[in-house]
Amino acid sequence: MPKKFLTVNDVARLLGVSPLTVRNWDQKGKLRAYRNPVNNYRMYKIEEVEAILKQIEHSKDGYSPVKIKIESE
């Protein structure tokens, strides 16, 4: 079964930021965390992280600052 969620450290590694930055984005509402029911750790949907990666890649092409937007369901 494929993995559906990533940990804070996984997201930080993928995006090239620190885990503290990922947690700050969560607090500011730029990234939505889900909680693991067993240990209450933050978990992030792979689809949402992929959307952020696309935004970062798109901003590299146009020299504009990255503004993270998460689509609400």
MDTraj code that builds the backbone (N, CA, C; nanometers):
import mdtraj as md
import numpy as np

residues = "MET PRO LYS LYS PHE LEU THR VAL ASN ASP VAL ALA ARG LEU LEU GLY VAL SER PRO LEU THR VAL ARG ASN TRP ASP GLN LYS GLY LYS LEU ARG ALA TYR ARG ASN PRO VAL ASN ASN TYR ARG MET TYR LYS ILE GLU GLU VAL GLU ALA ILE LEU LYS GLN ILE GLU HIS SER LYS ASP GLY TYR SER PRO VAL LYS ILE LYS ILE GLU SER GLU".split()
xyz = np.array([
    [0.0849, -0.1176, 0.0000],
    [0.0000, 0.0000, 0.0000],
    [0.0895, 0.1240, 0.0000],
    [0.0659, 0.2177, -0.0908],
    [0.1512, 0.3370, -0.0977],
    [0.1284, 0.4296, 0.0216],
    [0.2335, 0.5005, 0.0520],
    [0.2292, 0.5951, 0.1627],
    [0.1451, 0.7164, 0.1236],
    [0.0553, 0.7614, 0.2117],
    [-0.0329, 0.8739, 0.1820],
    [0.0061, 1.0003, 0.2559],
    [0.0838, 0.9857, 0.3632],
    [0.1211, 1.0997, 0.4457],
    [0.2719, 1.1052, 0.4650],
    [0.3217, 1.2251, 0.4902],
    [0.4636, 1.2477, 0.5170],
    [0.4798, 1.3104, 0.6545],
    [0.5933, 1.2845, 0.7179],
    [0.6229, 1.3451, 0.8468],
    [0.6793, 1.4859, 0.8264],
    [0.6943, 1.5585, 0.9355],
    [0.7531, 1.6921, 0.9304],
    [0.8927, 1.6858, 0.8696],
    [0.9726, 1.5888, 0.9127],
    [1.1085, 1.5766, 0.8600],
    [1.1101, 1.5413, 0.7117],
    [1.0184, 1.4564, 0.6676],
    [1.0093, 1.4212, 0.5254],
    [0.9785, 1.5456, 0.4417],
    [0.8807, 1.6237, 0.4869],
    [0.8413, 1.7448, 0.4134],
    [0.9565, 1.8445, 0.4098],
    [1.0226, 1.8631, 0.5233],
    [1.1347, 1.9564, 0.5303],
    [1.2451, 1.9159, 0.4334],
    [1.2763, 1.7886, 0.4289],
    [1.3808, 1.7385, 0.3395],
    [1.3421, 1.7604, 0.1936],
    [1.2174, 1.7310, 0.1587],
    [1.1712, 1.7468, 0.0205],
    [1.1721, 1.8926, -0.0257],
    [1.1326, 1.9829, 0.0647],
    [1.1211, 2.1240, 0.0284],
    [1.2499, 2.2023, 0.0501],
    [1.3465, 2.1409, 0.1151],
    [1.4740, 2.2079, 0.1386],
    [1.4659, 2.3154, 0.2463],
    [1.3812, 2.2931, 0.3462],
    [1.3675, 2.3870, 0.4573],
    [1.3858, 2.3092, 0.5877],
    [1.3896, 2.3820, 0.6987],
    [1.4043, 2.3144, 0.8280],
    [1.2683, 2.2643, 0.8769],
    [1.2691, 2.1656, 0.9663],
    [1.1432, 2.1201, 1.0248],
    [1.0682, 2.2330, 1.0968],
    [1.1417, 2.3254, 1.1563],
    [1.0783, 2.4383, 1.2234],
    [1.0000, 2.5242, 1.1238],
    [1.0525, 2.5405, 1.0028],
    [0.9816, 2.6159, 0.8989],
    [0.8515, 2.5466, 0.8619],
    [0.8541, 2.4158, 0.8503],
    [0.7325, 2.3405, 0.8183],
    [0.6290, 2.3605, 0.9287],
    [0.6720, 2.3552, 1.0538],
    [0.5788, 2.3755, 1.1657],
    [0.5236, 2.5181, 1.1659],
    [0.6088, 2.6161, 1.1333],
    [0.5630, 2.7550, 1.1263],
    [0.4607, 2.7731, 1.0151],
    [0.4814, 2.7104, 0.9005],
    [0.3846, 2.7179, 0.7913],
    [0.2522, 2.6588, 0.8362],
    [0.2579, 2.5530, 0.9155],
    [0.1368, 2.4916, 0.9688],
    [0.0637, 2.5906, 1.0603],
    [0.1353, 2.6550, 1.1496],
    [0.0732, 2.7505, 1.2418],
    [0.0126, 2.8695, 1.1685],
    [0.0751, 2.9107, 1.0587],
    [0.0264, 3.0265, 0.9828],
    [-0.0802, 2.9886, 0.8807],
    [-0.1106, 2.8604, 0.8694],
    [-0.2147, 2.8155, 0.7783],
    [-0.1685, 2.7992, 0.6342],
    [-0.0389, 2.8012, 0.6106],
    [0.0125, 2.7845, 0.4743],
    [0.0240, 2.6377, 0.4353],
    [0.0231, 2.5526, 0.5336],
    [0.0322, 2.4089, 0.5118],
    [-0.0587, 2.3437, 0.6152],
    [-0.1369, 2.2480, 0.5730],
    [-0.2346, 2.1859, 0.6626],
    [-0.1817, 2.0536, 0.7175],
    [-0.1744, 2.0456, 0.8495],
    [-0.1279, 1.9233, 0.9143],
    [-0.2470, 1.8395, 0.9597],
    [-0.2321, 1.7105, 0.9471],
    [-0.3263, 1.6145, 1.0014],
    [-0.2544, 1.5480, 1.1179],
    [-0.3275, 1.5038, 1.2163],
    [-0.2651, 1.4443, 1.3337],
    [-0.2779, 1.2928, 1.3319],
    [-0.1684, 1.2266, 1.3623],
    [-0.1676, 1.0824, 1.3746],
    [-0.2479, 1.0462, 1.4993],
    [-0.3484, 0.9610, 1.4875],
    [-0.4340, 0.9305, 1.6029],
    [-0.3624, 0.8550, 1.7152],
    [-0.2521, 0.7908, 1.6849],
    [-0.1806, 0.7134, 1.7855],
    [-0.0879, 0.8023, 1.8694],
    [-0.0072, 0.8859, 1.8008],
    [0.0940, 0.9628, 1.8729],
    [0.0770, 1.1145, 1.8614],
    [-0.0227, 1.1593, 1.7883],
    [-0.0546, 1.3017, 1.7703],
    [0.0527, 1.3790, 1.6921],
    [0.1401, 1.3101, 1.6202],
    [0.2410, 1.3768, 1.5376],
    [0.1739, 1.4425, 1.4176],
    [0.2343, 1.5483, 1.3682],
    [0.1854, 1.6129, 1.2462],
    [0.2179, 1.5244, 1.1261],
    [0.1211, 1.5134, 1.0365],
    [0.1383, 1.4385, 0.9123],
    [0.0824, 1.5247, 0.7998],
    [0.1434, 1.5177, 0.6823],
    [0.1022, 1.6007, 0.5697],
    [0.0698, 1.5129, 0.4506],
    [-0.0396, 1.5463, 0.3817],
    [-0.0794, 1.4703, 0.2630],
    [0.0229, 1.4919, 0.1521],
    [0.0568, 1.3834, 0.0858],
    [0.1547, 1.3898, -0.0225],
    [0.1063, 1.4836, -0.1332],
    [-0.0231, 1.4824, -0.1637],
    [-0.0762, 1.5677, -0.2706],
    [-0.0536, 1.7159, -0.2399],
    [-0.0701, 1.7556, -0.1142],
    [-0.0518, 1.8957, -0.0764],
    [0.0947, 1.9367, -0.0844],
    [0.1832, 1.8465, -0.0459],
    [0.3264, 1.8750, -0.0545],
    [0.3689, 1.8843, -0.2011],
    [0.3145, 1.7980, -0.2858],
    [0.3446, 1.8043, -0.4295],
    [0.2984, 1.9367, -0.4889],
    [0.1836, 1.9881, -0.4438],
    [0.1343, 2.1173, -0.4918],
    [0.2307, 2.2290, -0.4538],
    [0.2861, 2.2225, -0.3342],
    [0.3835, 2.3233, -0.2916],
    [0.5095, 2.3133, -0.3757],
    [0.5543, 2.1911, -0.4026],
    [0.6726, 2.1724, -0.4877],
    [0.6517, 2.2336, -0.6264],
    [0.5321, 2.2161, -0.6820],
    [0.5016, 2.2752, -0.8124],
    [0.5047, 2.4274, -0.8052],
    [0.4526, 2.4846, -0.6959],
    [0.4556, 2.6301, -0.6801],
    [0.5992, 2.6803, -0.6712],
    [0.6844, 2.6065, -0.6005],
    [0.8253, 2.6456, -0.5883],
    [0.8930, 2.6385, -0.7242],
    [0.8703, 2.5310, -0.7976],
    [0.9301, 2.5172, -0.9308],
    [0.8815, 2.6280, -1.0246],
    [0.7532, 2.6594, -1.0180],
    [0.6979, 2.7642, -1.1031],
    [0.7599, 2.8990, -1.0702],
    [0.7830, 2.9264, -0.9429],
    [0.8390, 3.0558, -0.9028],
    [0.9845, 3.0682, -0.9440],
    [1.0563, 2.9570, -0.9548],
    [1.1967, 2.9617, -0.9979],
    [1.2078, 3.0092, -1.1420],
    [1.1076, 2.9785, -1.2235],
    [1.1098, 3.0182, -1.3641],
    [1.0891, 3.1682, -1.3819],
    [1.0060, 3.2264, -1.2962],
    [0.9691, 3.3666, -1.3152],
    [1.0342, 3.4641, -1.2199],
    [1.1268, 3.4194, -1.1371],
    [1.1976, 3.5050, -1.0414],
    [1.1048, 3.5746, -0.9431],
    [0.9878, 3.5202, -0.9188],
    [0.8967, 3.5810, -0.8223],
    [0.9089, 3.5080, -0.6896],
    [0.8806, 3.5757, -0.5780],
    [0.8884, 3.5080, -0.4494],
    [0.7821, 3.3989, -0.4373],
    [0.8125, 3.2984, -0.3595],
    [0.7203, 3.1870, -0.3416],
    [0.6124, 3.2261, -0.2420],
    [0.4874, 3.2107, -0.2822],
    [0.3742, 3.2288, -0.1925],
    [0.2994, 3.0983, -0.1903],
    [0.3016, 3.0334, -0.0773],
    [0.2400, 2.9019, -0.0652],
    [0.0907, 2.9151, -0.0477],
    [0.0178, 2.8434, -0.1320],
    [-0.1281, 2.8415, -0.1252],
    [-0.1738, 2.6971, -0.1200],
    [-0.2595, 2.6685, -0.0276],
    [-0.3164, 2.5341, -0.0168],
    [-0.4636, 2.5431, -0.0544],
    [-0.5035, 2.4599, -0.1480],
    [-0.6430, 2.4570, -0.1914],
    [-0.7260, 2.3916, -0.0818],
    [-0.8333, 2.4544, -0.0437],
    [-0.9205, 2.3933, 0.0564],
    [-1.0146, 2.2952, -0.0103],
    [-1.0512, 2.1937, 0.0648],
    [-1.1360, 2.0870, 0.0091],
    [-1.2803, 2.1272, 0.0098],
])
top = md.Topology()
chain = top.add_chain()
for i, resn in enumerate(residues, 1):
    res = top.add_residue(resn, chain, resSeq=i)
    for name in ("N", "CA", "C"):
        top.add_atom(name, md.element.get_by_symbol(name[0]), res)
traj = md.Trajectory(xyz[None], top)
